[in-house]
Amino acid sequence: MAVRAVRGAVQLERDEAGHMDEQVGALLTAILERNGLTADDLISIWFTATPDLHSDFPAAAARKLGIVDVPLICAQELDIEGAMPRVVRVLAHIESDRSRADIAHVYLGAAAALRKDIAQ
């Protein structure tokens, strides 16, 4: 098994805890499914949120999915003028037999515009 990194992001429609749980949960579920992963394959997950998101910690959505024994951390994204608003980004470290080229990075909805080169 190799250690790999998986990227992803989702843009929220509004800053509301329930909506964040739903959207971040969908992002994490898509990352796991598209890469053939289970929670046991996760090493750690970094979450960032744009400065306009205040309603909850993105990591709370992972805990609600049952990802309870994986180290998680949240940080604030840089406040860059003109950046896409209300975005949660994910950087997950995983154990996988997949090559780097075969890792599916997941950018949902409007967040696909952030990384057109790797969004699938």
LINLINNOR-V861284 format. One record per backbone hydrogen bond with DSSP energy under -1.0 kcal/mol. NH is the residue of the N-H (numbers start at 1). CO is the residue of the C=O. Records with the same first field share a line. If there is no record, write none. Layout:
# LINLINNOR-V861284
NH = CO  CO
This chain:
# LINLINNOR-V861284
2 = 96
4 = 94
6 = 92
8 = 90
9 = 106
10 = 88
12 = 86
16 = 14
20 = 16
21 = 17
22 = 18
23 = 19
24 = 20
25 = 21
26 = 22
27 = 23
28 = 24
29 = 25
30 = 26
31 = 27
32 = 28
33 = 29
34 = 30
35 = 31
36 = 33
37 = 32
41 = 38
42 = 39
43 = 93
44 = 93
45 = 71
46 = 91
47 = 73
48 = 89
49 = 75
50 = 87
53 = 50
60 = 57
61 = 58
63 = 59
64 = 60
65 = 61
66 = 63
67 = 62
68 = 66
73 = 45
75 = 47
77 = 49
80 = 78
83 = 80
88 = 10
89 = 48
90 = 8
91 = 46
92 = 6
93 = 44
94 = 4
95 = 41
96 = 2
103 = 100
106 = 7
108 = 9
111 = 108
112 = 109
113 = 110
114 = 111
118 = 115
119 = 115
120 = 105
